[in-house]
């Protein structure tokens, strides 16, 4: 079976989409679950899970319940490819310095660089317990679980909406600028600059496809667990009820925003030069899509399960004012938000 489980922001219940890979290809009530990678490649394809069953946590098939209760190398889809390259502070700091040099040269304005950390799973590691812990710790986040033979197994708790389309109404957010909740302080120029770049990008992209006015609210400070972020919300109306293909094209116009990529967007190749590891589904997008509603979220604060290890991905936005050591600490704080969910 291929399984996608999710809990929408400010909802306590989980919904599970289940596709039985032994049954004929088909859809259930025109519902899908999309899992799009950061960069579409052979080993990280765009997956459209088309469920035969849609359940909540109380009506799951027995074999899925067992899969979620106790994870081991035989009970979830292992990722068949090599394990990711782990990040070190020295390498990360050097990469930030390189990015700052590119910014000083005027080649880019901002880039988000990511890191990968490894954690060994305990013998009694339970996916169900982790999902429940994340739901309780981060009520305003999108909590996700995806396990397929094409993606491997991922768990995440993201605060970032890529695109909400409900009937003919659309919404997206600019989420950029991070501080620790432990040290209350005014937002600095570095965080304000990050927020401005991402917001500018969204307005530029949406102006090409939205004929009416684009409403803008913010930036405001939001809190997700131990971290504070700057967020600006954008809303707009579409002329017609979009098809799933039109929703997909709209999502691709936004993805990746400078919050997780690079600005300007055409300089993405420079990001691939800066990072040693493959992002795979980290900073891609995922979510449920049906005829009249699409809820797509950026896959942040996430971990990939491979055998008895969890690989935790987190990132930091780099501008001309970035302190490389402070950016490394930011990625540690973001990784901690996932590590805490399984008792580390």
Secondary structure, 3 states (H helix, E strand, C coil): CEEEEEECCCCCCCEEEEECCCCCCCCECCEEEEEECCCCECCECCEEECCCEEEECCCCCHHHHHHHHCCCCCCCCCCCCCCCCCCCHHHHHHHHHHHHHHHHCCCCCEEEEEEEEEEECCCCCCHHHHHHHHHHHCCCCEEEEEEECCCEEEEEEECCEEEEEECCEEEEEEEEEEEECCCCCCCCHHHHHHHHHHHHHHHHHHHCCCCCCCEEEEEEEEEECCEEEEEEEEEEECCCCCCHHHHHHHHHHHCCCCCCCEECHHHHHHHHHHCCCCCCCCCCEEEEECCCEEEEEECCCEEEEECCEEEEEEEEEECCCCCHHHHHHHHHHHHHHHHHHHCC
